[in-house]
Amino acid sequence: MSIIFKGLSAFPITPLTDRDIDEAAFIHLITRLTNAGVDSIGAAGSTGSYPFMSRQERARVAQLAVKHAGETPVLVSIGAIRLRDVLQYAEDAQKAGVKALLLPPMSYMPLREEEVFALYETVSQNVSVPIIIYDTPGTTQFHFSDELTQRIARLPHISSIKIPSAFPTPDAALERLKRFREGGTPSSLTLGVSGDPTAAESLMAGAKIWYSEWGGLFPNLARALTDAAITHDKERVASIQKTFHPFWEMSHRYGGSLRVIASCAEIMGLTTQPCLPLPLQGVSEKDRETLAQLIKSHQPS
């Protein structure tokens, strides 16, 4: 069951128009990922704008991703504010044939730890595929304690965790990863990381899978960085990170990568403009010109 939790899991954007999903563009993005040899595809994750889509749209994204990913396993987020909706999204995703479910603790009112545990407990009792603890405090504003993570990890179907590799600081994230590796979680829980600028360091420190947002746009570059980190080729890691750095730096200024990645996809002709769900917008015209120059100079893919 845990074989899919390894290497590079690439998270593409979901190109959206005012009315619907741009299916042709989405299929092309999925095909680029499979051609690059990613280990899994995280469709409809945070980078894929899952909270902005209806149930029908999310089901369609899952269906398209599974159909066009071939043998590459597909993961999707089932996050929602109400448990009822989470279970419906889980049912739709499983019917589509996804191989694992990303579960974040979404809320409008701040959630207590017992409420979050009850969420994972209920979902784990109602699915038949692996669940990934989707730890994304930048969007959910929920912070998993080690104790809560350990409790959830013992539930059925809980198979991996996505640890933010720079939260609250890179050093603190590495220390958390170390605690988990040294027995803080069951051995059945595959440790994964997000937070692209520091993910390579986490892979070299023992994480097994990189849940990558930029890997959804530049899969070949992310594949190379993953392989270099896994083999502890620090010189190669540093070289590839240098290419990524200006993109990561702009993402930091925008409070996350989604707007920057979407703008890059538009510049590269992978989607129409705009491709984000309103009221979200891409980067400023000045930053768009900078991105165009970076893409022309580095030719990332």
Short mmCIF file of the C-alpha atoms (twelve columns), coordinates in Angstrom:
data_MODEL
# 
_entry.id   MODEL 
# 
loop_
_atom_site.group_PDB 
_atom_site.id 
_atom_site.type_symbol 
_atom_site.label_atom_id 
_atom_site.label_alt_id 
_atom_site.label_comp_id 
_atom_site.label_asym_id 
_atom_site.label_seq_id 
_atom_site.Cartn_x 
_atom_site.Cartn_y 
_atom_site.Cartn_z 
_atom_site.pdbx_PDB_model_num 
ATOM 1   C CA . MET A 1   0.000   0.000  0.000   1 
ATOM 2   C CA . SER A 2   2.838   2.438  0.758   1 
ATOM 3   C CA . ILE A 3   4.674   1.888  -2.529  1 
ATOM 4   C CA . ILE A 4   3.236   5.068  -4.038  1 
ATOM 5   C CA . PHE A 5   4.656   7.201  -1.230  1 
ATOM 6   C CA . LYS A 6   8.148   7.766  -2.602  1 
ATOM 7   C CA . GLY A 7   10.190  10.194 -4.641  1 
ATOM 8   C CA . LEU A 8   8.435   13.079 -6.369  1 
ATOM 9   C CA . SER A 9   4.715   13.768 -6.067  1 
ATOM 10  C CA . ALA A 10  3.921   16.645 -8.435  1 
ATOM 11  C CA . PHE A 11  0.987   18.978 -7.796  1 
ATOM 12  C CA . PRO A 12  -0.318  20.740 -10.939 1 
ATOM 13  C CA . ILE A 13  -2.625  23.726 -11.054 1 
ATOM 14  C CA . THR A 14  -6.220  23.255 -12.185 1 
ATOM 15  C CA . PRO A 15  -6.797  25.758 -15.024 1 
ATOM 16  C CA . LEU A 16  -10.205 27.314 -14.435 1 
ATOM 17  C CA . THR A 17  -12.351 29.596 -16.563 1 
ATOM 18  C CA . ASP A 18  -15.261 31.700 -15.342 1 
ATOM 19  C CA . ARG A 19  -17.586 28.788 -15.979 1 
ATOM 20  C CA . ASP A 20  -15.670 25.530 -15.878 1 
ATOM 21  C CA . ILE A 21  -12.415 23.575 -15.890 1 
ATOM 22  C CA . ASP A 22  -10.179 24.062 -18.917 1 
ATOM 23  C CA . GLU A 23  -10.057 20.329 -19.525 1 
ATOM 24  C CA . ALA A 24  -7.691  20.403 -22.499 1 
ATOM 25  C CA . ALA A 25  -5.121  22.434 -20.571 1 
ATOM 26  C CA . PHE A 26  -5.474  20.241 -17.488 1 
ATOM 27  C CA . ILE A 27  -5.006  17.051 -19.507 1 
ATOM 28  C CA . HIS A 28  -1.873  18.542 -21.083 1 
ATOM 29  C CA . LEU A 29  -0.466  19.361 -17.645 1 
ATOM 30  C CA . ILE A 30  -1.093  15.786 -16.478 1 
ATOM 31  C CA . THR A 31  0.556   14.376 -19.598 1 
ATOM 32  C CA . ARG A 32  3.649   16.541 -19.017 1 
ATOM 33  C CA . LEU A 33  3.972   15.061 -15.536 1 
ATOM 34  C CA . THR A 34  3.705   11.453 -16.662 1 
ATOM 35  C CA . ASN A 35  6.207   12.080 -19.460 1 
ATOM 36  C CA . ALA A 36  8.646   13.482 -16.885 1 
ATOM 37  C CA . GLY A 37  8.415   10.304 -14.832 1 
ATOM 38  C CA . VAL A 38  7.030   11.729 -11.604 1 
ATOM 39  C CA . ASP A 39  6.225   9.087  -8.994  1 
ATOM 40  C CA . SER A 40  2.709   10.350 -8.287  1 
ATOM 41  C CA . ILE A 41  0.413   13.247 -9.141  1 
ATOM 42  C CA . GLY A 42  -1.353  15.377 -6.547  1 
ATOM 43  C CA . ALA A 43  -4.374  16.617 -8.469  1 
ATOM 44  C CA . ALA A 44  -6.717  19.108 -6.791  1 
ATOM 45  C CA . GLY A 45  -4.316  19.933 -3.988  1 
ATOM 46  C CA . SER A 46  -3.825  23.457 -2.695  1 
ATOM 47  C CA . THR A 47  -1.942  24.271 -5.902  1 
ATOM 48  C CA . GLY A 48  -4.898  22.802 -7.772  1 
ATOM 49  C CA . SER A 49  -7.365  25.203 -6.113  1 
ATOM 50  C CA . TYR A 50  -9.530  22.464 -4.605  1 
ATOM 51  C CA . PRO A 51  -11.405 24.760 -2.151  1 
ATOM 52  C CA . PHE A 52  -12.625 26.885 -5.064  1 
ATOM 53  C CA . MET A 53  -14.295 24.018 -6.939  1 
ATOM 54  C CA . SER A 54  -17.751 22.501 -6.694  1 
ATOM 55  C CA . ARG A 55  -18.285 18.832 -5.943  1 
ATOM 56  C CA . GLN A 56  -18.908 18.166 -9.626  1 
ATOM 57  C CA . GLU A 57  -15.724 19.966 -10.651 1 
ATOM 58  C CA . ARG A 58  -13.617 18.133 -8.098  1 
ATOM 59  C CA . ALA A 59  -15.016 14.796 -9.223  1 
ATOM 60  C CA . ARG A 60  -14.256 15.704 -12.827 1 
ATOM 61  C CA . VAL A 61  -10.669 16.672 -11.992 1 
ATOM 62  C CA . ALA A 62  -10.172 13.298 -10.299 1 
ATOM 63  C CA . GLN A 63  -11.638 11.462 -13.289 1 
ATOM 64  C CA . LEU A 64  -9.494  13.339 -15.812 1 
ATOM 65  C CA . ALA A 65  -6.319  12.943 -13.778 1 
ATOM 66  C CA . VAL A 66  -6.771  9.198  -13.325 1 
ATOM 67  C CA . LYS A 67  -7.696  8.676  -16.976 1 
ATOM 68  C CA . HIS A 68  -4.698  10.545 -18.369 1 
ATOM 69  C CA . ALA A 69  -2.072  9.657  -15.752 1 
ATOM 70  C CA . GLY A 70  -1.783  6.106  -17.042 1 
ATOM 71  C CA . GLU A 71  0.161   4.010  -14.538 1 
ATOM 72  C CA . THR A 72  1.143   7.038  -12.445 1 
ATOM 73  C CA . PRO A 73  -0.790  7.029  -9.138  1 
ATOM 74  C CA . VAL A 74  -3.090  9.985  -8.531  1 
ATOM 75  C CA . LEU A 75  -3.785  11.600 -5.154  1 
ATOM 76  C CA . VAL A 76  -6.523  14.187 -4.565  1 
ATOM 77  C CA . SER A 77  -7.541  16.434 -1.705  1 
ATOM 78  C CA . ILE A 78  -10.877 15.754 -0.049  1 
ATOM 79  C CA . GLY A 79  -10.679 18.762 2.251   1 
ATOM 80  C CA . ALA A 80  -13.864 20.629 3.161   1 
ATOM 81  C CA . ILE A 81  -15.254 22.536 6.116   1 
ATOM 82  C CA . ARG A 82  -18.069 20.034 6.808   1 
ATOM 83  C CA . LEU A 83  -17.412 16.363 7.498   1 
ATOM 84  C CA . ARG A 84  -20.413 15.427 5.368   1 
ATOM 85  C CA . ASP A 85  -18.754 17.021 2.354   1 
ATOM 86  C CA . VAL A 86  -15.390 15.414 3.103   1 
ATOM 87  C CA . LEU A 87  -17.019 11.983 2.984   1 
ATOM 88  C CA . GLN A 88  -18.772 12.816 -0.284  1 
ATOM 89  C CA . TYR A 89  -15.498 13.960 -1.856  1 
ATOM 90  C CA . ALA A 90  -13.817 10.787 -0.605  1 
ATOM 91  C CA . GLU A 91  -16.515 8.666  -2.216  1 
ATOM 92  C CA . ASP A 92  -16.231 10.520 -5.528  1 
ATOM 93  C CA . ALA A 93  -12.440 10.261 -5.542  1 
ATOM 94  C CA . GLN A 94  -12.448 6.537  -4.842  1 
ATOM 95  C CA . LYS A 95  -15.007 5.958  -7.597  1 
ATOM 96  C CA . ALA A 96  -12.674 7.807  -9.969  1 
ATOM 97  C CA . GLY A 97  -9.851  5.418  -9.079  1 
ATOM 98  C CA . VAL A 98  -7.470  7.615  -7.102  1 
ATOM 99  C CA . LYS A 99  -4.814  5.793  -5.099  1 
ATOM 100 C CA . ALA A 100 -4.743  8.027  -2.008  1 
ATOM 101 C CA . LEU A 101 -6.590  10.893 -0.348  1 
ATOM 102 C CA . LEU A 102 -5.097  14.128 0.978   1 
ATOM 103 C CA . LEU A 103 -6.988  15.220 4.084   1 
ATOM 104 C CA . PRO A 104 -6.415  18.724 5.530   1 
ATOM 105 C CA . PRO A 105 -8.266  20.016 8.610   1 
ATOM 106 C CA . MET A 106 -10.198 22.853 6.982   1 
ATOM 107 C CA . SER A 107 -12.330 25.205 9.048   1 
ATOM 108 C CA . TYR A 108 -13.942 28.606 9.370   1 
ATOM 109 C CA . MET A 109 -13.987 28.467 13.150  1 
ATOM 110 C CA . PRO A 110 -10.620 27.336 14.592  1 
ATOM 111 C CA . LEU A 111 -10.613 23.599 15.271  1 
ATOM 112 C CA . ARG A 112 -9.627  21.945 18.537  1 
ATOM 113 C CA . GLU A 113 -7.322  18.916 18.527  1 
ATOM 114 C CA . GLU A 114 -10.131 16.540 19.499  1 
ATOM 115 C CA . GLU A 115 -12.207 17.797 16.596  1 
ATOM 116 C CA . VAL A 116 -9.357  17.218 14.173  1 
ATOM 117 C CA . PHE A 117 -8.758  13.733 15.555  1 
ATOM 118 C CA . ALA A 118 -12.472 12.943 15.159  1 
ATOM 119 C CA . LEU A 119 -12.285 14.109 11.537  1 
ATOM 120 C CA . TYR A 120 -9.464  11.711 10.691  1 
ATOM 121 C CA . GLU A 121 -11.006 8.911  12.734  1 
ATOM 122 C CA . THR A 122 -14.340 9.120  10.933  1 
ATOM 123 C CA . VAL A 123 -12.832 9.382  7.472   1 
ATOM 124 C CA . SER A 124 -10.429 6.504  8.147   1 
ATOM 125 C CA . GLN A 125 -13.422 4.312  8.975   1 
ATOM 126 C CA . ASN A 126 -15.190 5.152  5.731   1 
ATOM 127 C CA . VAL A 127 -12.538 4.763  3.026   1 
ATOM 128 C CA . SER A 128 -10.593 1.911  1.470   1 
ATOM 129 C CA . VAL A 129 -7.513  3.755  0.165   1 
ATOM 130 C CA . PRO A 130 -4.564  5.382  1.987   1 
ATOM 131 C CA . ILE A 131 -4.966  8.769  3.653   1 
ATOM 132 C CA . ILE A 132 -2.259  11.434 3.777   1 
ATOM 133 C CA . ILE A 133 -2.208  13.803 6.749   1 
ATOM 134 C CA . TYR A 134 -2.213  17.082 4.860   1 
ATOM 135 C CA . ASP A 135 -0.347  19.396 7.240   1 
ATOM 136 C CA . THR A 136 -0.574  22.806 5.608   1 
ATOM 137 C CA . PRO A 137 -0.732  25.494 8.308   1 
ATOM 138 C CA . GLY A 138 -0.222  28.291 5.814   1 
ATOM 139 C CA . THR A 139 -3.728  27.706 4.451   1 
ATOM 140 C CA . THR A 140 -5.612  25.900 7.227   1 
ATOM 141 C CA . GLN A 141 -4.101  27.852 10.144  1 
ATOM 142 C CA . PHE A 142 -4.084  24.580 12.098  1 
ATOM 143 C CA . HIS A 143 -0.876  23.358 13.729  1 
ATOM 144 C CA . PHE A 144 -0.470  19.621 14.363  1 
ATOM 145 C CA . SER A 145 1.214   18.787 17.652  1 
ATOM 146 C CA . ASP A 146 3.466   15.732 17.744  1 
ATOM 147 C CA . GLU A 147 0.987   14.053 20.080  1 
ATOM 148 C CA . LEU A 148 -1.954  14.588 17.733  1 
ATOM 149 C CA . THR A 149 0.060   13.382 14.753  1 
ATOM 150 C CA . GLN A 150 0.994   10.205 16.626  1 
ATOM 151 C CA . ARG A 151 -2.641  9.507  17.543  1 
ATOM 152 C CA . ILE A 152 -3.871  10.037 14.003  1 
ATOM 153 C CA . ALA A 153 -1.027  7.947  12.556  1 
ATOM 154 C CA . ARG A 154 -2.306  4.885  14.432  1 
ATOM 155 C CA . LEU A 155 -5.700  5.017  12.718  1 
ATOM 156 C CA . PRO A 156 -6.468  2.648  9.827   1 
ATOM 157 C CA . HIS A 157 -5.496  3.821  6.328   1 
ATOM 158 C CA . ILE A 158 -3.301  6.677  7.605   1 
ATOM 159 C CA . SER A 159 -0.236  6.081  5.447   1 
ATOM 160 C CA . SER A 160 1.747   9.299  5.004   1 
ATOM 161 C CA . ILE A 161 2.130   12.837 6.294   1 
ATOM 162 C CA . LYS A 162 3.015   15.956 4.358   1 
ATOM 163 C CA . ILE A 163 5.253   17.971 6.695   1 
ATOM 164 C CA . PRO A 164 5.850   21.628 5.773   1 
ATOM 165 C CA . SER A 165 9.645   21.670 5.502   1 
ATOM 166 C CA . ALA A 166 10.089  25.310 6.503   1 
ATOM 167 C CA . PHE A 167 7.494   25.620 9.283   1 
ATOM 168 C CA . PRO A 168 7.894   27.302 11.645  1 
ATOM 169 C CA . THR A 169 11.541  27.416 10.527  1 
ATOM 170 C CA . PRO A 170 13.619  25.036 8.372   1 
ATOM 171 C CA . ASP A 171 15.619  23.897 11.411  1 
ATOM 172 C CA . ALA A 172 12.467  23.243 13.443  1 
ATOM 173 C CA . ALA A 173 10.975  21.260 10.575  1 
ATOM 174 C CA . LEU A 174 14.113  19.120 10.290  1 
ATOM 175 C CA . GLU A 175 14.023  18.492 14.037  1 
ATOM 176 C CA . ARG A 176 10.391  17.414 13.781  1 
ATOM 177 C CA . LEU A 177 11.267  15.076 10.929  1 
ATOM 178 C CA . LYS A 178 14.066  13.621 13.060  1 
ATOM 179 C CA . ARG A 179 11.695  13.009 15.988  1 
ATOM 180 C CA . PHE A 180 9.267   11.195 13.725  1 
ATOM 181 C CA . ARG A 181 12.040  9.115  12.130  1 
ATOM 182 C CA . GLU A 182 13.347  8.061  15.536  1 
ATOM 183 C CA . GLY A 183 10.097  6.517  16.639  1 
ATOM 184 C CA . GLY A 184 7.696   9.394  17.093  1 
ATOM 185 C CA . THR A 185 5.273   7.840  14.612  1 
ATOM 186 C CA . PRO A 186 4.460   4.265  13.527  1 
ATOM 187 C CA . SER A 187 6.869   2.772  10.999  1 
ATOM 188 C CA . SER A 188 3.908   2.370  8.638   1 
ATOM 189 C CA . LEU A 189 3.672   6.165  8.249   1 
ATOM 190 C CA . THR A 190 5.714   7.392  5.285   1 
ATOM 191 C CA . LEU A 191 7.259   10.766 6.046   1 
ATOM 192 C CA . GLY A 192 6.840   13.319 3.288   1 
ATOM 193 C CA . VAL A 193 7.601   17.015 2.972   1 
ATOM 194 C CA . SER A 194 6.350   20.091 1.177   1 
ATOM 195 C CA . GLY A 195 7.793   23.591 1.063   1 
ATOM 196 C CA . ASP A 196 9.881   23.432 -2.084  1 
ATOM 197 C CA . PRO A 197 12.862  25.672 -1.124  1 
ATOM 198 C CA . THR A 198 13.902  23.363 1.737   1 
ATOM 199 C CA . ALA A 199 12.498  20.035 0.558   1 
ATOM 200 C CA . ALA A 200 15.839  18.728 -0.729  1 
ATOM 201 C CA . GLU A 201 17.386  19.116 2.713   1 
ATOM 202 C CA . SER A 202 14.477  17.163 4.187   1 
ATOM 203 C CA . LEU A 203 14.909  14.380 1.629   1 
ATOM 204 C CA . MET A 204 18.593  14.163 2.512   1 
ATOM 205 C CA . ALA A 205 17.564  14.015 6.183   1 
ATOM 206 C CA . GLY A 206 15.347  10.989 5.643   1 
ATOM 207 C CA . ALA A 207 12.000  12.083 4.203   1 
ATOM 208 C CA . LYS A 208 10.788  9.607  1.577   1 
ATOM 209 C CA . ILE A 209 8.547   11.723 -0.633  1 
ATOM 210 C CA . TRP A 210 8.455   15.338 -1.782  1 
ATOM 211 C CA . TYR A 211 4.952   16.731 -2.265  1 
ATOM 212 C CA . SER A 212 5.968   19.468 -4.700  1 
ATOM 213 C CA . GLU A 213 3.962   22.397 -6.014  1 
ATOM 214 C CA . TRP A 214 6.638   23.560 -8.456  1 
ATOM 215 C CA . GLY A 215 7.033   19.958 -9.556  1 
ATOM 216 C CA . GLY A 216 3.597   20.339 -11.115 1 
ATOM 217 C CA . LEU A 217 4.951   22.979 -13.513 1 
ATOM 218 C CA . PHE A 218 8.645   22.096 -13.862 1 
ATOM 219 C CA . PRO A 219 8.551   18.295 -13.416 1 
ATOM 220 C CA . ASN A 220 11.859  17.527 -15.117 1 
ATOM 221 C CA . LEU A 221 13.711  20.025 -12.951 1 
ATOM 222 C CA . ALA A 222 11.955  18.767 -9.815  1 
ATOM 223 C CA . ARG A 223 12.680  15.160 -10.809 1 
ATOM 224 C CA . ALA A 224 16.368  15.997 -11.115 1 
ATOM 225 C CA . LEU A 225 16.372  17.747 -7.728  1 
ATOM 226 C CA . THR A 226 14.611  14.804 -6.096  1 
ATOM 227 C CA . ASP A 227 17.087  12.298 -7.501  1 
ATOM 228 C CA . ALA A 228 20.062  14.444 -6.487  1 
ATOM 229 C CA . ALA A 229 18.743  14.798 -2.938  1 
ATOM 230 C CA . ILE A 230 17.991  11.097 -2.563  1 
ATOM 231 C CA . THR A 231 21.545  10.225 -3.659  1 
ATOM 232 C CA . HIS A 232 23.003  13.008 -1.474  1 
ATOM 233 C CA . ASP A 233 24.587  14.739 -4.467  1 
ATOM 234 C CA . LYS A 234 24.876  18.080 -2.679  1 
ATOM 235 C CA . GLU A 235 26.666  19.841 -5.525  1 
ATOM 236 C CA . ARG A 236 23.904  18.890 -7.960  1 
ATOM 237 C CA . VAL A 237 21.254  19.871 -5.405  1 
ATOM 238 C CA . ALA A 238 22.793  23.323 -5.025  1 
ATOM 239 C CA . SER A 239 22.989  23.797 -8.791  1 
ATOM 240 C CA . ILE A 240 19.324  22.938 -9.352  1 
ATOM 241 C CA . GLN A 241 18.196  24.996 -6.379  1 
ATOM 242 C CA . LYS A 242 19.978  27.984 -7.936  1 
ATOM 243 C CA . THR A 243 17.687  27.679 -10.964 1 
ATOM 244 C CA . PHE A 244 14.601  27.404 -8.780  1 
ATOM 245 C CA . HIS A 245 15.609  30.186 -6.381  1 
ATOM 246 C CA . PRO A 246 14.204  33.268 -8.203  1 
ATOM 247 C CA . PHE A 247 10.859  31.508 -8.628  1 
ATOM 248 C CA . TRP A 248 10.814  30.539 -4.947  1 
ATOM 249 C CA . GLU A 249 11.789  34.065 -3.947  1 
ATOM 250 C CA . MET A 250 8.856   35.575 -5.818  1 
ATOM 251 C CA . SER A 251 6.539   32.951 -4.342  1 
ATOM 252 C CA . HIS A 252 7.622   34.043 -0.881  1 
ATOM 253 C CA . ARG A 253 6.736   37.646 -1.691  1 
ATOM 254 C CA . TYR A 254 3.262   36.577 -2.796  1 
ATOM 255 C CA . GLY A 255 2.643   34.528 0.328   1 
ATOM 256 C CA . GLY A 256 2.647   31.236 -1.584  1 
ATOM 257 C CA . SER A 257 3.383   29.726 -4.978  1 
ATOM 258 C CA . LEU A 258 -0.061  29.449 -6.569  1 
ATOM 259 C CA . ARG A 259 -0.216  32.910 -8.161  1 
ATOM 260 C CA . VAL A 260 3.360   32.661 -9.426  1 
ATOM 261 C CA . ILE A 261 2.967   29.148 -10.817 1 
ATOM 262 C CA . ALA A 262 -0.283  30.085 -12.550 1 
ATOM 263 C CA . SER A 263 1.346   33.131 -14.123 1 
ATOM 264 C CA . CYS A 264 4.267   31.001 -15.332 1 
ATOM 265 C CA . ALA A 265 1.846   28.494 -16.857 1 
ATOM 266 C CA . GLU A 266 0.140   31.320 -18.734 1 
ATOM 267 C CA . ILE A 267 3.460   32.719 -19.968 1 
ATOM 268 C CA . MET A 268 4.554   29.256 -21.144 1 
ATOM 269 C CA . GLY A 269 1.327   28.839 -23.105 1 
ATOM 270 C CA . LEU A 270 0.186   25.897 -21.009 1 
ATOM 271 C CA . THR A 271 -3.048  27.666 -20.055 1 
ATOM 272 C CA . THR A 272 -5.080  30.631 -21.158 1 
ATOM 273 C CA . GLN A 273 -4.966  33.889 -19.207 1 
ATOM 274 C CA . PRO A 274 -6.367  34.115 -16.591 1 
ATOM 275 C CA . CYS A 275 -6.383  30.550 -15.265 1 
ATOM 276 C CA . LEU A 276 -7.052  31.196 -11.572 1 
ATOM 277 C CA . PRO A 277 -10.490 31.183 -9.937  1 
ATOM 278 C CA . LEU A 278 -11.644 34.682 -9.083  1 
ATOM 279 C CA . PRO A 279 -11.083 36.574 -6.891  1 
ATOM 280 C CA . LEU A 280 -7.529  35.151 -7.099  1 
ATOM 281 C CA . GLN A 281 -5.280  36.949 -9.560  1 
ATOM 282 C CA . GLY A 282 -1.835  36.318 -10.967 1 
ATOM 283 C CA . VAL A 283 1.274   38.406 -10.362 1 
ATOM 284 C CA . SER A 284 1.701   42.072 -11.258 1 
ATOM 285 C CA . GLU A 285 2.664   43.084 -14.788 1 
ATOM 286 C CA . LYS A 286 6.166   43.950 -13.600 1 
ATOM 287 C CA . ASP A 287 6.627   40.548 -11.978 1 
ATOM 288 C CA . ARG A 288 5.104   38.893 -15.029 1 
ATOM 289 C CA . GLU A 289 7.838   40.456 -17.164 1 
ATOM 290 C CA . THR A 290 10.431  39.189 -14.684 1 
ATOM 291 C CA . LEU A 291 8.992   35.673 -14.871 1 
ATOM 292 C CA . ALA A 292 9.026   35.759 -18.663 1 
ATOM 293 C CA . GLN A 293 12.718  36.683 -18.605 1 
ATOM 294 C CA . LEU A 294 13.492  33.946 -16.082 1 
ATOM 295 C CA . ILE A 295 11.678  31.329 -18.143 1 
ATOM 296 C CA . LYS A 296 13.458  32.451 -21.315 1 
ATOM 297 C CA . SER A 297 16.836  32.429 -19.566 1 
ATOM 298 C CA . HIS A 298 16.580  29.164 -17.632 1 
ATOM 299 C CA . GLN A 299 14.135  27.285 -19.891 1 
ATOM 300 C CA . PRO A 300 12.891  25.131 -17.000 1 
ATOM 301 C CA . SER A 301 10.612  22.221 -17.814 1 
# 
